[in-house]
Amino acid sequence: MKIALLQIAAQGTLDGTLDKGMLFCRRAKELGADIALFPEMFSNGYNIYGRPAADWIREAIPADHTFIQAFQALSKELNMAVGITLLEKCETGPRNTLILFDRFGKRVLQYSKVHTCDFDAERNLTPGDDFHVADLDTESGVVRVGAMICFDREFPESARILMLKGAEVILVPNACPMEINRLSQLRARAYENMLGIATCNYPISVPDCNGHSNAFDGVAYLPELSGSRDTCILEADESEGIWIAAFDMDRIRNYRRSEVHGNAYRHPRKYGILCSEEINEPFVRKDYRE
């Protein structure tokens, strides 16, 4: 299964961004992609820093906006799934959202970022309330996919919940510098849950981003190898473009049936403290919200 990571910058207008996004989706299809994935909050290019919140909040669009409908129609036209991201307009305040259309134009998954960066501008966003998975019918077969967005990566619970819900691949729209520690987090999420992770970032032309979109397949051990293998199957450079991450789903599924990670040897009855809402020093933050 091939995922096209559209490491591209948004344009200055919604119409311009739409035209560019559709162009790159068409190019992704020409490259054989089963899924085209955009970086985080593509509808406004994640342009929320250094601006009054009231200005960028006005750029939020509803989930049924013509911008979204265009990608829905395109997914059906191209027979290719499209994961489009947006600053979503909601009654409770804007959300940072991914909408995934399958190759028939059906909306199969809608996810809003749970772990908003409340220490900065994302404090003005409404967090999502759950993690979702869906069966995605691709030309390469049905794959159970989930999603998390950028900062969600830094919480092991995000990918763990998706794994427990059956996710085989996690789509991760992103908007931040991809450096060794963040890459290590994604590597760990894939390794410990024995699943694929595909992360799409903005190119270096976008402030506070540096490209390096990436993919990990989580398969650390193979019978023919004496030691472990690098689970990174793709890391882009800094420039704008399309990178294709090819996941061997048979290999991932066979690996999950035999290896020790994921949900094979967990002891959840001993993890009660993980559900505690108590926060003690040195982790108390005044801007934390439930």
C-alpha positions in Angstrom: 0.0 0.0 0.0 1.4 3.3 -1.1 0.9 6.6 0.9 1.8 9.8 -0.9 3.2 12.3 1.7 2.3 15.7 0.2 5.1 17.8 1.7 3.8 21.1 0.2 3.0 24.6 1.4 -0.4 26.2 1.3 -1.0 29.3 -0.8 -2.2 32.7 0.3 -5.8 32.1 -0.4 -8.2 29.2 0.2 -8.8 28.9 -3.6 -5.1 28.9 -4.3 -4.5 26.3 -1.7 -7.3 24.2 -3.1 -5.9 24.3 -6.6 -2.4 23.4 -5.5 -3.7 20.6 -3.3 -5.7 19.1 -6.1 -2.8 19.3 -8.5 -0.5 17.4 -6.1 -3.2 14.8 -5.5 -3.3 14.2 -9.3 0.5 13.9 -9.3 0.3 11.4 -6.4 -2.1 9.3 -8.3 0.3 9.2 -11.3 2.9 7.9 -8.9 0.7 5.0 -7.9 -0.5 6.3 -4.5 -3.4 4.5 -2.7 -3.7 7.4 -0.2 -2.7 11.1 -0.4 -2.0 12.7 2.9 -1.6 16.5 3.6 0.3 18.2 6.3 -1.5 19.6 9.4 -4.3 22.2 8.9 -3.7 22.6 5.2 -6.7 24.8 4.6 -4.9 27.7 6.2 -1.3 26.4 6.1 -1.2 26.2 9.9 -0.7 30.0 9.8 -1.7 30.6 13.4 1.5 32.0 15.0 2.4 35.7 15.2 -1.1 36.7 14.4 -4.1 37.7 16.6 -6.1 34.7 17.3 -9.3 36.4 16.1 -7.8 36.8 12.7 -6.9 33.1 12.1 -10.0 31.8 13.8 -12.0 33.6 11.1 -10.3 31.3 8.6 -12.0 28.2 10.0 -14.3 26.4 7.6 -17.0 23.8 8.2 -16.4 20.2 7.5 -18.8 20.3 4.6 -17.2 23.4 3.0 -16.8 23.4 -0.8 -13.0 23.1 -0.2 -13.6 19.8 1.5 -16.2 18.7 -1.0 -13.7 19.3 -3.8 -11.3 16.7 -2.4 -14.2 14.3 -1.8 -15.1 14.5 -5.4 -11.4 14.2 -6.4 -10.9 11.0 -4.4 -13.8 9.4 -6.3 -12.5 10.7 -9.6 -8.9 9.4 -9.0 -10.0 6.2 -7.2 -7.6 7.2 -4.5 -8.1 7.9 -0.8 -7.4 11.5 0.3 -6.6 12.7 3.8 -7.3 16.4 3.8 -6.7 18.6 6.8 -8.4 21.8 7.9 -9.0 24.4 10.5 -12.5 23.3 11.2 -15.3 25.7 12.2 -17.3 24.3 15.1 -19.8 25.8 17.6 -17.4 25.1 20.5 -14.5 26.8 18.7 -12.2 25.8 15.9 -10.7 22.3 15.6 -7.6 20.9 14.1 -9.1 18.2 11.9 -8.3 15.5 9.4 -11.0 14.1 7.1 -10.2 10.9 5.2 -12.2 10.1 2.1 -11.9 6.6 0.6 -11.4 6.0 -3.1 -15.2 6.0 -3.6 -15.5 9.5 -2.1 -17.0 8.2 1.1 -16.0 10.0 4.3 -14.7 7.1 6.4 -12.8 8.9 9.2 -12.9 12.4 10.8 -10.4 13.1 13.6 -9.7 16.3 15.6 -6.4 16.7 17.4 -6.8 15.6 21.0 -3.5 16.9 22.4 -3.7 20.5 21.4 -0.6 22.6 22.2 -2.2 24.5 25.0 1.0 26.3 25.9 0.7 28.4 22.8 -1.7 29.5 20.1 -3.5 26.2 19.9 -5.0 27.1 23.3 -7.7 28.7 21.1 -8.6 25.3 19.6 -11.2 22.9 20.8 -9.5 19.5 21.4 -11.0 16.3 20.0 -12.5 13.9 22.4 -11.5 10.4 21.0 -9.3 8.5 18.7 -10.9 6.8 15.7 -10.1 4.0 13.3 -11.7 2.9 10.0 -11.5 0.2 7.4 -10.1 1.9 4.3 -10.8 0.1 1.0 -7.8 0.8 -1.3 -6.8 -0.7 -4.6 -4.2 -2.6 -2.6 -6.8 -4.1 -0.3 -8.6 -3.1 2.9 -6.4 -1.5 5.6 -7.5 -0.5 9.1 -6.3 3.1 9.6 -6.2 5.5 12.4 -5.0 9.1 12.8 -3.2 11.3 15.2 -1.9 14.9 14.6 1.5 16.3 15.4 1.7 16.8 19.2 -0.4 13.6 19.7 2.8 11.8 18.8 4.4 12.8 22.1 1.8 10.8 24.1 2.3 7.0 23.9 -1.4 6.6 24.7 -2.5 8.0 21.3 -0.9 5.3 19.2 -1.6 2.7 21.9 -5.4 3.4 21.8 -5.4 3.2 18.0 -3.5 -0.1 18.1 -6.1 -1.5 20.6 -8.8 -0.4 18.3 -7.2 -2.4 15.5 -5.2 0.2 13.5 -2.6 -1.3 11.2 -1.4 2.1 9.9 -1.6 5.6 11.5 -1.7 8.7 9.4 0.0 11.7 11.0 -0.4 15.2 9.6 2.3 17.4 11.1 3.6 21.0 11.3 6.8 21.3 13.3 10.5 20.7 12.9 11.2 17.0 12.4 14.4 16.4 14.3 16.0 13.4 15.9 13.8 13.2 19.0 10.5 13.6 17.3 11.6 11.1 14.7 12.5 8.8 17.6 9.0 9.2 19.1 7.4 8.1 15.8 9.9 5.2 15.5 8.9 4.1 19.0 5.2 4.4 18.4 5.5 2.1 15.3 7.9 -0.3 17.1 5.9 -0.8 20.3 2.6 -1.2 18.5 3.8 -3.1 15.5 2.1 -0.9 13.0 2.9 1.5 10.2 3.1 5.3 10.8 3.2 7.8 7.9 3.9 11.5 8.9 3.4 14.4 6.4 5.1 17.6 7.3 5.4 21.0 5.6 8.6 21.9 3.7 11.3 24.2 5.0 9.7 27.2 3.3 7.0 27.1 5.9 8.0 28.8 9.2 9.0 26.4 12.0 8.9 23.4 9.7 11.7 21.6 7.9 10.2 18.8 5.8 11.6 15.3 6.6 8.2 13.7 6.2 8.7 10.1 7.2 7.3 6.6 7.5 8.0 3.6 9.8 6.7 0.1 9.3 7.3 -1.1 12.8 8.8 -4.4 11.7 12.0 -4.7 13.7 12.9 -8.3 13.2 12.9 -10.6 10.2 13.8 -14.4 10.2 16.6 -13.8 7.6 18.3 -11.2 9.7 20.5 -11.9 12.7 19.7 -8.6 14.4 17.1 -5.9 14.2 16.4 -3.8 11.1 15.8 -0.1 10.7 12.0 0.4 10.7 12.3 3.7 8.8 11.2 3.0 5.3 11.2 6.7 4.2 12.5 10.1 5.2 12.1 13.0 2.9 14.5 15.9 2.6 13.5 19.6 3.3 12.1 20.5 -0.1 8.6 20.7 -1.4 7.4 17.6 -3.2 5.7 14.2 -3.0 7.3 11.2 -1.2 5.8 7.8 -1.6 5.9 5.5 1.4 5.3 1.8 0.4 4.0 -0.4 3.2 4.2 -4.2 2.9 0.9 -5.0 4.6 1.4 -8.8 4.4 4.8 -8.4 6.2 3.3 -6.1 8.9 0.3 -8.5 9.5 2.5 -11.6 9.7 4.8 -9.8 12.1 1.9 -8.8 14.3 0.8 -12.4 14.5 4.2 -13.6 15.9 6.1 -10.9 17.7 5.9 -9.8 21.3 4.8 -6.1 21.2 1.4 -4.5 20.7 -1.3 -6.2 22.9 0.4 -9.6 23.0 1.8 -9.5 26.6 0.3 -6.4 28.2 -1.0 -6.5 31.8 -3.6 -3.7 31.8 -5.0 -4.6 35.2 -1.7 -3.4 36.7 -1.8 0.0 34.9 -4.5 1.7 37.0 -2.4 4.8 37.7 -2.5 5.6 34.0 -6.1 6.6 34.3 -5.5 8.9 37.2 -6.2 12.5 36.5 -4.0 13.7 39.4 -1.0 15.8 38.3 1.8 16.5 40.8 5.0 18.5 40.7 7.1 19.0 38.6 4.4 18.6 36.0 1.8 21.1 37.2 1.1 23.7 34.5 -1.2 26.7 35.0 -2.4 26.5 31.4 -3.4 22.8 31.5 -7.1 22.2 30.7 -9.1 19.0 31.1 
